[in-house]
């Protein structure tokens, strides 16, 4: 809510909030100063799970309701702008307890921040009654993120597993007003889609970060592949 797409929602998450905070001064006194409070991601996981808050409490009706507004999300996601070291408005640490200065020494290669969409959990219905199913993309350890992507999408719905056209992800998971095609013309109706993405799954893009490192075996001059953690 209050964001039309995932990048905008992540920007809101790391946006600063102005508060008054009492700081300990060098002379031992305390002083209340205007302060920016913010949060950032310090460590990124190999698999990123993002929960979209589709359910909320309506204080007018005092009931739970589902938010079916359109919410877009990309197939490729760069997480660097939302991390401690990559935030565009990063400021230096103001005291010895700050982590921003330390993060400057903990840089990562660009590949560390690159993610791709691999799964979507969809909720269809209302907050009181509904059904969950998933769209999942094949994982292939030989694919390094370059060249033609041959990995297929499938729909997992209870005991049924069927092929899924990735071009339909927008229609089947973004939510928003329903569209209708009649006589070759597509129109937008007043009915909001009750089927929309509920949880997103992103994997870090396979790259040189995931390739086995080569080490020389001491004594015989041969090379051996040594698996390194990601």
Secondary structure, DSSP 8 states (H G I E B T S, - for coil): ---SBHHHHHHHHH--EEEEEEEE-TTS-EEEEEEEE---B-S--SEEEEE---EEEETTTTEEEE-----B--SEEE-GGGBTTT-TT----SSTT-SHHHHTT----GGGGEEEEEEEEEEEE-SSSEEEEEEEE---TT--S-S-----EEEEETTEEEEE-GGGHHHHHS-SEEEEEETTEEEEEEEE-SEEEEEEEEEE--SGGGS-EEEE-TTT--EEEE----
